[in-house]
Amino acid sequence: GLPHRFRKKGTVMLIDMHIHPIFYGPICGDENELQFRGDTFGVWKQGPMGFDELFAEWNICGMTQAALLPLDVTTTAGGWVVTNDEVHKLCQMYPDKFYGFASVDPHRADALEVLEKAFHKQGLRGLKLHSAKQKFDPNADFMEPIYALCEKENKPIIFHAGLSWEPDAPSKYAHPLAFEEIAIRHPKLRMCLAHFAWPWVREMVMLMIKYPNVYTDTSLLYVDSPEEQMQELFTKDMGPMWFERCFPNQVMFGSNGPRFRAFKLKRALDKVPMRSFARENLYYKNALRFLSGEEV
């Protein structure tokens, strides 16, 4: 749950809903594992960082919490890009700062058991899936028990959507329209199609207008500078009032760390014109609604 000090009216918060803790120091002891993460995820230019450095970076932009996302690719790549156990460890170290998500390779025979452990024993807050990297059709029949379990347990799902520049990740599995029938069949299942499903922003907008259980986040690829990209997203890819008028409860702040830095994205978004209620929703209220299913 959310620490009491963050519940007070008027408290300024910033929740990053899209962090891959690949280089968080306490889970970087194995050189082979680090090499696997870099090769599989496509990140090589960074290295392990301690929490002093990490939280100093948070303080630059006033970040208060972050969702940590692992990825299980055991059947497609032979390992994990951060495990559920490692996310659980990090959350135990800083329970007031981290929201831990689980992952599961849906091709595993024990997929439901992995998820039940994550939800019931490790207290993880939702599920992260990457259909392009894990190579599955989101509408495949074998996915239904996973969606049903998440819906039953009130656990949201974050799907990778849109472009993936990770090695060997076909985009056909991550087009936003691939997820529409899930939203129809599971109207109580909160699902985030991450990265604004870029480059399919308008299709992403259409889904949010149609389905209140569909969310997205701002962790899209910077083709330009962060400032240019966020202006493009909020004023050209969309009309400048679309977010406020049509889906103000469905867009969350997400950076896609470690590829991109949250303080740079926050600086860019601060320059995008929007009313205060919409900015509060974007920076933290929508994340709290997505995590809990409750109004904020």
VOPAGU-2260 file (C-alpha; in pm, 1 decimal, decimal comma):
REM VOPAGU-2260
SITE   aa  ch    i         X         Y         Z
SITE  GLY   A    0       0,0       0,0       0,0
SITE  LEU   A    1      89,7     364,8     -14,9
SITE  PRO   A    2     272,9     504,5     289,7
SITE  HIS   A    3      53,2     735,8     495,1
SITE  ARG   A    4     277,2    1036,6     440,6
SITE  PHE   A    5     203,5    1021,3      67,6
SITE  ARG   A    6    -173,8    1015,8     119,7
SITE  LYS   A    7    -195,3    1366,0     259,3
SITE  LYS   A    8    -388,8    1614,1      52,6
SITE  GLY   A    9    -165,3    1838,8    -149,3
SITE  THR   A   10     137,6    1610,1    -138,8
SITE  VAL   A   11     336,5    1627,4    -459,8
SITE  MET   A   12     425,0    1287,7    -598,1
SITE  LEU   A   13     581,1    1142,0    -909,9
SITE  ILE   A   14     544,0     770,6    -978,7
SITE  ASP   A   15     744,2     614,5   -1258,9
SITE  MET   A   16     542,4     317,0   -1381,1
SITE  HIS   A   17     804,2     176,5   -1618,2
SITE  ILE   A   18    1146,3      89,4   -1477,1
SITE  HIS   A   19    1363,1    -210,9   -1563,9
SITE  PRO   A   20    1596,7    -246,4   -1261,8
SITE  ILE   A   21    1866,7    -415,0   -1469,6
SITE  PHE   A   22    2153,1    -222,7   -1311,0
SITE  TYR   A   23    2031,4    -185,3    -951,3
SITE  GLY   A   24    2337,9    -267,7    -744,7
SITE  PRO   A   25    2201,8    -531,9    -502,5
SITE  ILE   A   26    2099,0    -761,4    -790,8
SITE  CYS   A   27    2412,2    -714,5   -1003,9
SITE  GLY   A   28    2651,3    -960,3    -839,7
SITE  ASP   A   29    2663,9   -1211,9   -1125,3
SITE  GLU   A   30    2867,1   -1101,9   -1430,2
SITE  ASN   A   31    2716,6   -1369,3   -1654,9
SITE  GLU   A   32    2367,7   -1260,4   -1557,0
SITE  LEU   A   33    2451,5    -897,3   -1630,5
SITE  GLN   A   34    2582,9    -998,9   -1972,4
SITE  PHE   A   35    2263,4   -1192,9   -2040,9
SITE  ARG   A   36    2049,2    -894,9   -1941,5
SITE  GLY   A   37    2240,8    -660,7   -2169,0
SITE  ASP   A   38    2237,8    -897,7   -2464,5
SITE  THR   A   39    1871,2    -989,2   -2424,6
SITE  PHE   A   40    1738,1    -643,6   -2344,6
SITE  GLY   A   41    1972,5    -458,6   -2575,9
SITE  VAL   A   42    2139,8    -231,1   -2319,0
SITE  TRP   A   43    2519,7    -227,2   -2297,0
SITE  LYS   A   44    2640,6     125,9   -2221,8
SITE  GLN   A   45    2546,0     136,8   -1853,3
SITE  GLY   A   46    2659,9     -43,0   -1541,8
SITE  PRO   A   47    2552,7    -116,1   -1185,2
SITE  MET   A   48    2450,8     178,5    -969,4
SITE  GLY   A   49    2400,8     203,3    -595,1
SITE  PHE   A   50    2093,2     341,1    -426,7
SITE  ASP   A   51    2268,9     664,8    -329,5
SITE  GLU   A   52    2317,3     745,2    -696,9
SITE  LEU   A   53    1973,0     619,1    -790,5
SITE  PHE   A   54    1783,2     820,6    -531,1
SITE  ALA   A   55    1992,1    1131,8    -598,2
SITE  GLU   A   56    1865,5    1107,4    -953,8
SITE  TRP   A   57    1511,0    1065,9    -824,3
SITE  ASN   A   58    1547,2    1381,1    -617,3
SITE  ILE   A   59    1630,8    1587,4    -925,2
SITE  CYS   A   60    1275,5    1544,8   -1052,2
SITE  GLY   A   61    1092,7    1475,5    -725,3
SITE  MET   A   62    1027,2    1110,5    -798,2
SITE  THR   A   63     872,6     929,9    -503,1
SITE  GLN   A   64     796,8     575,2    -621,0
SITE  ALA   A   65     865,8     345,8    -914,9
SITE  ALA   A   66     723,5      24,3   -1057,0
SITE  LEU   A   67     997,0    -235,5   -1111,3
SITE  LEU   A   68     945,2    -467,7   -1408,3
SITE  PRO   A   69    1115,9    -806,1   -1455,2
SITE  LEU   A   70    1092,7   -1022,0   -1767,8
SITE  ASP   A   71    1075,8   -1400,5   -1788,2
SITE  VAL   A   72    1210,0   -1530,1   -2121,4
SITE  THR   A   73    1302,7   -1879,7   -2009,2
SITE  THR   A   74    1157,3   -2064,4   -2309,0
SITE  THR   A   75    1249,0   -1810,1   -2576,5
SITE  ALA   A   76    1592,2   -1692,2   -2455,5
SITE  GLY   A   77    1687,9   -1923,8   -2169,1
SITE  GLY   A   78    1667,9   -1692,8   -1869,2
SITE  TRP   A   79    1529,2   -1378,9   -1705,9
SITE  VAL   A   80    1594,8   -1009,1   -1750,9
SITE  VAL   A   81    1562,2    -960,9   -1373,4
SITE  THR   A   82    1364,1   -1226,7   -1185,3
SITE  ASN   A   83    1055,8   -1204,5    -967,0
SITE  ASP   A   84    1276,8   -1300,0    -671,5
SITE  GLU   A   85    1512,0   -1010,2    -744,9
SITE  VAL   A   86    1224,9    -763,0    -769,4
SITE  HIS   A   87    1087,9    -898,8    -441,1
SITE  LYS   A   88    1431,1    -846,3    -280,8
SITE  LEU   A   89    1446,5    -484,7    -395,5
SITE  CYS   A   90    1093,9    -417,3    -269,7
SITE  GLN   A   91    1178,6    -561,6      69,9
SITE  MET   A   92    1472,8    -323,0      90,6
SITE  TYR   A   93    1264,0     -12,3       6,3
SITE  PRO   A   94     893,9     -96,8      45,2
SITE  ASP   A   95     796,9     270,8      50,8
SITE  LYS   A   96     966,9     339,3    -283,9
SITE  PHE   A   97     912,6      36,3    -506,0
SITE  TYR   A   98     604,8    -129,1    -651,8
SITE  GLY   A   99     718,2    -472,6    -762,0
SITE  PHE   A  100     563,9    -640,9   -1064,7
SITE  ALA   A  101     596,8   -1005,8   -1158,4
SITE  SER   A  102     665,0   -1158,2   -1496,5
SITE  VAL   A  103     604,7   -1505,3   -1635,0
SITE  ASP   A  104     688,3   -1669,6   -1963,3
SITE  PRO   A  105     339,9   -1779,3   -2071,8
SITE  HIS   A  106     486,0   -2077,4   -2259,3
SITE  ARG   A  107     594,3   -2230,5   -1926,3
SITE  ALA   A  108     394,7   -2529,6   -1807,6
SITE  ASP   A  109     402,5   -2384,9   -1454,2
SITE  ALA   A  110     304,6   -2028,5   -1551,2
SITE  LEU   A  111       7,4   -2009,1   -1313,4
SITE  GLU   A  112     211,5   -2145,8   -1023,5
SITE  VAL   A  113     479,6   -1882,3   -1085,5
SITE  LEU   A  114     215,8   -1609,9   -1078,0
SITE  GLU   A  115      38,3   -1740,4    -770,7
SITE  LYS   A  116     368,1   -1742,7    -582,9
SITE  ALA   A  117     440,9   -1387,9    -699,8
SITE  PHE   A  118     101,8   -1257,8    -590,0
SITE  HIS   A  119      43,7   -1455,2    -271,9
SITE  LYS   A  120     392,7   -1510,7    -127,1
SITE  GLN   A  121     598,6   -1225,0    -269,8
SITE  GLY   A  122     328,7    -958,4    -261,7
SITE  LEU   A  123     398,5    -837,9    -614,6
SITE  ARG   A  124     150,1    -583,0    -743,2
SITE  GLY   A  125      82,7    -687,6   -1102,0
SITE  LEU   A  126     214,1    -866,5   -1410,1
SITE  LYS   A  127     452,3    -751,7   -1685,3
SITE  LEU   A  128     428,6    -924,0   -2023,4
SITE  HIS   A  129     619,2    -856,3   -2344,9
SITE  SER   A  130     440,1   -1044,1   -2621,3
SITE  ALA   A  131     694,3    -943,2   -2887,9
SITE  LYS   A  132     994,7   -1062,5   -2688,6
SITE  GLN   A  133     814,4   -1361,1   -2536,1
SITE  LYS   A  134     669,6   -1443,9   -2879,1
SITE  PHE   A  135     303,6   -1503,2   -2813,2
SITE  ASP   A  136     -22,4   -1380,6   -2959,8
SITE  PRO   A  137    -196,0   -1183,6   -2683,1
SITE  ASN   A  138    -528,6   -1335,7   -2793,7
SITE  ALA   A  139    -410,4   -1696,6   -2785,0
SITE  ASP   A  140    -637,4   -1933,1   -2592,4
SITE  PHE   A  141    -355,0   -2038,1   -2358,3
SITE  MET   A  142    -335,4   -1679,5   -2227,8
SITE  GLU   A  143    -689,5   -1683,2   -2089,8
SITE  PRO   A  144    -605,2   -1854,0   -1755,7
SITE  ILE   A  145    -335,6   -1591,5   -1694,9
SITE  TYR   A  146    -574,6   -1304,1   -1762,6
SITE  ALA   A  147    -844,7   -1468,4   -1553,1
SITE  LEU   A  148    -605,6   -1510,2   -1258,9
SITE  CYS   A  149    -500,2   -1144,0   -1275,3
SITE  GLU   A  150    -862,9   -1033,2   -1293,3
SITE  LYS   A  151    -957,9   -1257,0   -1000,0
SITE  GLU   A  152    -667,0   -1128,5    -788,0
SITE  ASN   A  153    -723,0    -762,8    -887,3
SITE  LYS   A  154    -372,3    -743,7   -1034,7
SITE  PRO   A  155    -313,5    -514,4   -1334,8
SITE  ILE   A  156    -106,9    -613,1   -1637,7
SITE  ILE   A  157     154,4    -397,8   -1809,6
SITE  PHE   A  158     205,2    -512,7   -2169,1
SITE  HIS   A  159     485,2    -391,5   -2387,6
SITE  ALA   A  160     314,7    -232,7   -2690,0
SITE  GLY   A  161     438,3     -74,2   -3009,7
SITE  LEU   A  162     799,8     -62,1   -3121,2
SITE  SER   A  163    1052,2    -279,9   -2946,7
SITE  TRP   A  164    1411,6    -218,8   -3044,0
SITE  GLU   A  165    1520,5    -518,8   -2842,1
SITE  PRO   A  166    1679,9    -796,1   -3048,2
SITE  ASP   A  167    1441,5   -1053,5   -3197,3
SITE  ALA   A  168    1107,7    -898,0   -3095,4
SITE  PRO   A  169     856,3    -895,5   -3385,1
SITE  SER   A  170     624,0    -595,4   -3375,0
SITE  LYS   A  171     324,7    -793,8   -3501,5
SITE  TYR   A  172     277,8    -925,5   -3146,5
SITE  ALA   A  173     274,0    -573,8   -2998,9
SITE  HIS   A  174      38,3    -374,5   -3219,3
SITE  PRO   A  175    -223,3    -211,0   -2994,1
SITE  LEU   A  176    -511,7    -367,6   -3184,4
SITE  ALA   A  177    -380,4    -710,4   -3081,4
SITE  PHE   A  178    -502,6    -633,0   -2728,6
SITE  GLU   A  179    -853,1    -503,9   -2799,9
SITE  GLU   A  180   -1034,5    -833,8   -2756,7
SITE  ILE   A  181    -870,2    -882,1   -2416,3
SITE  ALA   A  182   -1017,9    -549,6   -2305,8
SITE  ILE   A  183   -1359,1    -665,1   -2429,3
SITE  ARG   A  184   -1348,7   -1007,6   -2263,6
SITE  HIS   A  185   -1203,2    -875,8   -1936,2
SITE  PRO   A  186   -1359,3    -534,3   -1867,4
SITE  LYS   A  187   -1245,2    -539,3   -1503,3
SITE  LEU   A  188    -884,0    -620,8   -1590,6
SITE  ARG   A  189    -673,7    -304,1   -1583,1
SITE  MET   A  190    -417,6    -323,2   -1861,0
SITE  CYS   A  191    -148,6     -76,8   -1961,7
SITE  LEU   A  192     -29,9     -86,8   -2321,4
SITE  ALA   A  193     303,5      76,6   -2254,0
SITE  HIS   A  194     505,5     328,0   -2457,6
SITE  PHE   A  195     185,8     489,7   -2596,1
SITE  ALA   A  196     211,1     194,9   -2840,6
SITE  TRP   A  197     435,5     420,9   -3049,6
SITE  PRO   A  198     426,2     462,3   -3347,1
SITE  TRP   A  199      55,8     367,3   -3330,7
SITE  VAL   A  200     -45,0     656,7   -3106,8
SITE  ARG   A  201    -385,8     718,5   -3265,7
SITE  GLU   A  202    -479,5     351,7   -3236,6
SITE  MET   A  203    -377,4     370,7   -2871,4
SITE  VAL   A  204    -597,5     677,6   -2825,8
SITE  MET   A  205    -889,5     496,9   -2986,1
SITE  LEU   A  206    -858,5     207,5   -2742,7
SITE  MET   A  207    -852,1     437,6   -2439,2
SITE  ILE   A  208   -1161,4     621,7   -2560,3
SITE  LYS   A  209   -1346,8     292,3   -2604,3
SITE  TYR   A  210   -1224,3     102,3   -2297,6
SITE  PRO   A  211   -1181,8     265,1   -1954,8
SITE  ASN   A  212    -977,2     -35,7   -1835,2
SITE  VAL   A  213    -703,2      38,2   -2092,3
SITE  TYR   A  214    -412,7     261,3   -1985,4
SITE  THR   A  215     -82,5     367,4   -2139,3
SITE  ASP   A  216     238,1     536,9   -2025,5
SITE  THR   A  217     479,8     798,5   -2157,2
SITE  SER   A  218     783,1     571,2   -2195,5
SITE  LEU   A  219     800,7     594,0   -2573,1
SITE  LEU   A  220    1116,7     602,4   -2780,2
SITE  TYR   A  221    1279,8     943,6   -2811,9
SITE  VAL   A  222    1329,7     992,4   -3184,1
SITE  ASP   A  223    1396,8    1358,4   -3101,8
SITE  SER   A  224    1497,7    1513,6   -2770,7
SITE  PRO   A  225    1265,4    1439,9   -2477,4
SITE  GLU   A  226    1124,6    1793,8   -2501,2
SITE  GLU   A  227    1055,2    1764,2   -2874,0
SITE  GLN   A  228     912,1    1415,0   -2841,1
SITE  MET   A  229     668,4    1500,9   -2561,4
SITE  GLN   A  230     550,1    1812,7   -2744,8
SITE  GLU   A  231     499,2    1598,3   -3054,4
SITE  LEU   A  232     308,5    1336,1   -2857,0
SITE  PHE   A  233      75,7    1569,2   -2666,2
SITE  THR   A  234      14,5    1834,2   -2933,4
SITE  LYS   A  235      59,9    1668,4   -3276,8
SITE  ASP   A  236      24,0    1290,9   -3248,1
SITE  MET   A  237    -279,5    1387,1   -3040,6
SITE  GLY   A  238    -475,4    1708,2   -3035,7
SITE  PRO   A  239    -351,7    1934,7   -2753,2
SITE  MET   A  240    -669,1    1882,2   -2546,4
SITE  TRP   A  241    -729,5    1513,3   -2615,1
SITE  PHE   A  242    -565,0    1388,3   -2294,5
SITE  GLU   A  243    -757,3    1625,8   -2069,7
SITE  ARG   A  244   -1092,3    1586,8   -2242,5
SITE  CYS   A  245   -1105,0    1223,6   -2349,9
SITE  PHE   A  246    -891,9     999,6   -2127,0
SITE  PRO   A  247    -750,3    1200,9   -1834,1
SITE  ASN   A  248    -753,3     893,8   -1606,3
SITE  GLN   A  249    -563,9     658,8   -1836,1
SITE  VAL   A  250    -213,6     795,3   -1906,6
SITE  MET   A  251      68,5     733,9   -1657,9
SITE  PHE   A  252     420,5     869,0   -1622,5
SITE  GLY   A  253     676,2     610,9   -1732,9
SITE  SER   A  254    1040,3     659,1   -1828,7
SITE  ASN   A  255    1156,9     316,8   -1955,7
SITE  GLY   A  256    1467,7     333,8   -1736,9
SITE  PRO   A  257    1751,6     246,5   -1768,9
SITE  ARG   A  258    1730,2     335,3   -2139,0
SITE  PHE   A  259    1591,5     680,2   -2059,9
SITE  ARG   A  260    1619,7     893,4   -1749,3
SITE  ALA   A  261    1310,7     991,9   -1555,0
SITE  PHE   A  262    1440,0    1341,0   -1471,7
SITE  LYS   A  263    1479,3    1421,5   -1842,2
SITE  LEU   A  264    1127,5    1302,6   -1919,7
SITE  LYS   A  265     979,9    1493,5   -1624,9
SITE  ARG   A  266    1159,5    1810,1   -1738,3
SITE  ALA   A  267    1011,2    1763,3   -2084,8
SITE  LEU   A  268     659,2    1695,7   -1960,4
SITE  ASP   A  269     668,8    1998,4   -1730,8
SITE  LYS   A  270     686,8    2208,1   -2049,1
SITE  VAL   A  271     378,4    2050,8   -2206,8
SITE  PRO   A  272      75,4    2275,9   -2139,5
SITE  MET   A  273    -198,3    2105,2   -1937,8
SITE  ARG   A  274    -423,4    2192,7   -1647,4
SITE  SER   A  275    -320,3    2100,7   -1295,7
SITE  PHE   A  276    -573,5    1819,0   -1254,2
SITE  ALA   A  277    -443,2    1649,0   -1569,9
SITE  ARG   A  278     -80,8    1688,6   -1460,8
SITE  GLU   A  279    -155,0    1537,3   -1119,6
SITE  ASN   A  280    -330,3    1247,2   -1288,9
SITE  LEU   A  281     -36,9    1194,8   -1523,9
SITE  TYR   A  282     231,2    1220,5   -1256,6
SITE  TYR   A  283      78,4     996,4    -989,7
SITE  LYS   A  284    -299,5     966,3    -952,3
SITE  ASN   A  285    -351,6     746,0   -1255,8
SITE  ALA   A  286     -74,7     516,9   -1135,4
SITE  LEU   A  287    -241,5     476,5    -796,7
SITE  ARG   A  288    -574,7     406,7    -968,5
SITE  PHE   A  289    -409,9     153,9   -1199,3
SITE  LEU   A  290    -236,1     -23,6    -910,6
SITE  SER   A  291    -537,2     -50,2    -681,5
SITE  GLY   A  292    -845,7     -16,8    -898,9
SITE  GLU   A  293    -974,6     243,5    -655,0
SITE  GLU   A  294   -1048,2     611,4    -708,9
SITE  VAL   A  295    -781,3     850,2    -579,2
